[in-house]
Amino acid sequence: MRIVGLETEYGIADPDRPGANPILMSSRLVSACRDALGGLTARWDYGGEDPLQDQRGMRRERRYATGDLLTDSPEYDEAARGVTLRRRRGSWEDPAHLNAVLPNGARFYVDHAHPEYSGPEVRSARDAVRWDAAGDVIALNAAQRYQEIEGERVALYKNNVDGKGASYGTHENYLIRRDLDFDALAVALIPHLVTRQIYTGSGRVGLGLHGETPGFQLSQRADYIETEVGLETTLRRPIVNTRDEPHALRKRWRRLHIIIGDANCLEVPTLLKLGTTSLILAAIEAGDERLEALELVEPVSDVRTVSRDLALTARLRLRSGEEATALEIQRALLEIGRTYAADAADAEVVARWEGVLDRLGRDVSEAAREVEWVAKLQLLGRMRSKNAGPGGEPLAWDDARLAAMDLQWSRLGDGLAWRLASAGAADRLTTDDEVAQAVAQAPTDTRARLRGASVVSRSDIVDAAGWSTVVLDRDTRHGNLEVVHLDDPHESTNALLDSLIGG
Amino acid sequence: MPQVNASGQPYEDDAPEPAAAPAAQASTDALDDLLDEIDGSLQTNAEQFVRSFVQKGGE
């Protein structure tokens, strides 16, 4: 499969101090993460220079910058591959942007007011599940160390909304060919992103930005999507994001950044989210004309329609003049995606995809072991019945106990989602041993191997690392740092780094 | 003050290992126990817990 990666912003709270500063807590958490790993972490490489950072504290967006401002761009160029030298700078780190590059090739850092785990580059949806689960373990270990160091508690939530209007993201990244027309790609991909909610949604108590309308919907993110295509991620959030930082050879690759997805606590949705989307991207790369028949007339409002359609019967208008349910569109996408399954890992995705659609089509409750919103809805339904009123009416959707369960669902350490899996009521794809290994080691078949191994075995000379660089500080270079460029995410070997890490 | 989110323990410590071949009945019993536990903890302070969960936007 293509190179993919998954980023998770965790909700963060001190149970004893509801007003505690989330930036400070996140910074302490990253610091605790470094400590928990015994210092086997590296700083983040923001590049040799940051020409868009304004001294007045503002940062100019790259798209507004003229060419003469982009003095850091040679690092993206093919000609600069290999190793380049960079002037050594001070080692001060901004506590509000604290970073840790981890032994498993991931990045754990403060993003705005949340801790974020950006998993390493992987080459299968199953590996994405493993290294995503590893992120949860790493974050939880950091939280436990935090409590030992700070003497205060911290709770982390793998969700996307607080019910008071705030939303934070779980972003997917897909490496795609640069030569694809981006607008055409967006049009072809949107029907999949709108309808995949039926098996990727993690479920949400409350409708509307502030959860102001009582009820339950499939997706955490649906109410925060306002436009089809755009650059922003925090306002006017788009179905397809246009941020263009490839972290790879720019003239060859694009990194598609998808921000519509929910954080998933169950494993099957994560497998399907990345696996099915990668297959549809393969269909788009191949110019598959069957996709045209699925284009939607009003995709933005369809996101909400699908999210609120618990019976999976709502009909969406297609540009062809026909109408179809999300389930019907997904069945058509399955038939298209099936054509592009290239290996055993893809075949597993197709089999799961087909099985889940069959079960959802027969009876939604049959998918409770695999589909997170169904599992959550079932547990909430049992709580509603258990606390039924004198006339037998179930607990109302605006009862705080249901909102509390929605939050408890995603809490790292004792979250209801993981307790369901432990009780044998939800499917797991990984074993604890596999996840433990993914905490300690990077994937071996991408450049993440070089990043992770450098951090683990040569922390004495690794000054910093980024997605496409490892920066070495060796005394032999007379005050310069050596920047090793890893512009191809597929390359898991590098002559210089392998000689240093003993690979 | 006890909170609904009082436990800082990893779930592995207080939940059984996944059954090799979970029988439907066993799973149902485990869910009943889980529901009883949630119900007990939520009776007192669910509202305060929900109200105090405030995040800043992200991304």
Interface residues (C-beta under 8 A of the other chain):
Chain A: E9 G11 I12 A13 P15 D16 P18 P22 D111 H112 A113 H114 E116 L140 A143 Q144 Q147 R153 A155 Y157 D162 G163 K164 A166 S167 Y168 G169 H171 T233 T234 I259 L379 R382 M383 K386 N387 D399 A400 R401 A403 A404 M405 L407 Q408 R411 G413 D414 G415 L416 W418 R419 L420 A421 S422 A423 G424 A425 R428 D432
Chain B: M1 Q3 V4 N5 A6 S7 G8 Q9 P10 Y11 E12 D14 A15 P16 E17 P18 A19 P22 A26 S27 A30 L31 L34 L35 I38 D39 L42 Q43 A46 E47 F49 V50 S52 F53 V54 Q55 K56 G57 G58 E59
